[in-house]
């Protein structure tokens, strides 16, 4: 199974470059770059830096979304990055989180994501398109880029199976739940006349390896407030939240500062701490793999047994990124 990191460049360029170089030295296979423009540096500049500081890893947004950029701009950027990287690019796509919230938009619907996806695919194939009822010229230097779809619910999982070269799934360490998601993707691929085995399965989590769970939670606290946002914008997920947590999650989402997204010991972490250990523990049960080395290794082995192609750890907001990268590489 491949190993990857997802990261963003915040204030310190030297630290960011050192972490990308370390991932290269440790043999990480995938480098993802988050797209959160209100709080972090430009996606395409950061992708370029990642390309130039690595020699073998696949480089991808982790993840970008509609509404932020015209499809022609995205297709053109990736065509150039494919040339710069000698073909080491993928395009991680999602309906949107902090990136679309920062411009006052809700996440894309499945219809909107399909339209955006189709536009990108056509442009990267050198074709002309119509976008928002306007003609768009074809790219003169078009290069294809595989698209990986970050999928959560049944509709998005089926769309990934129908169209994507790969799917990105979050896990909280529940191997049976992850297996069900993978089965949905593969069943949809088969129904669409595709070979289900051709679809790469990337699994990601906010991961921390410490002697105790309490220490691991401290490492990833900056991730937990975005988990609250995930519930509030998804009616299906919000319906599953225990009633006594719902008012707190709504209040957290209203207080969340997008310019402080995933910042270690930042403003949002201070807000989170106000709500106490019970809700912190609840939010840690979502999209996280935390614990001691044996506990984390058990989850990764379980994913490997499912045929997962890659495990990707999310670094923005992690309190000890360098040591975490070393520990995970040693573990795997």
PEZIKA-V960893 format. One record per backbone hydrogen bond with DSSP energy under -0.5 kcal/mol. CO is the residue of the C=O (numbers start at 1). NH is the residue of the N-H. Records with the same first field share a line. If there is no record, write none. Layout:
CO->NH ; NH
This chain:
2->311
3->29 ; 30
4->313
5->32
6->315 ; 316
7->34
8->10
9->41
11->13
12->16
13->17
14->18
15->19
16->20
17->21
18->22
19->23
20->24
21->25
22->26
23->28
24->27
29->58
30->5 ; 32
31->60
32->7
33->62
34->36
36->39 ; 40
42->46
43->47
44->48
45->49
46->50
47->51
48->52
49->53
51->54
58->31
59->90
60->33
61->92
63->35
64->94
65->68
70->73 ; 74
71->75
72->76
73->77
74->78
75->79
76->80
77->81
78->82
79->83
80->84
81->85
82->86 ; 87
83->86
88->59
89->146
90->61 ; 92
91->148
92->64
93->150
94->66
95->108
97->101
98->102
100->103 ; 105
101->104
109->113
110->114
111->115
112->116
113->117
114->118
115->119
116->120
117->121
118->122
119->123
120->124
121->125
122->125 ; 127
123->126
129->136
131->134
134->131
136->129
139->142
146->91
147->165 ; 166
148->93 ; 150
149->151 ; 168
153->157
154->158
155->159
156->160
157->161
158->162
159->163
160->164
165->200
166->149
167->169 ; 202
168->151
169->204
173->175
174->178
175->179
176->180
177->181
178->182
179->183
180->184
181->185
182->186
183->187
184->188
185->189
186->190
187->191
188->192
189->194
190->193
194->196
195->198
196->199
198->200
200->167 ; 202
201->309 ; 310
202->169
203->312
204->171
205->207 ; 314
206->289
208->210 ; 291
212->216
213->217
214->218
215->219
216->220
217->220
218->221
219->319
220->223 ; 224
221->224 ; 225
222->262
223->227
224->228
225->228 ; 229
226->230
227->231
228->232
229->233
231->234 ; 238
233->235
234->238
235->239
236->240
237->240
238->241
242->245 ; 246
243->246 ; 247
245->249
246->250
247->251
248->252
249->253
250->254
251->255
252->256
256->258
257->260
258->261
260->263
262->264
263->266
266->270
267->271
268->272
269->273
270->274
271->274 ; 275
272->275
273->276
276->280
277->281
278->282
279->283
280->284
281->285
282->285
283->286
285->287
287->206
289->208
291->210
292->296
293->297
294->298
295->299
296->300
297->301
298->302
299->303
300->304
301->305
302->306
303->306 ; 308
304->307
309->2
310->203
311->4
312->205
313->6 ; 315
315->318
317->222
318->321
320->324
321->325
322->326
323->327
324->328
325->329
326->330
327->331
328->332
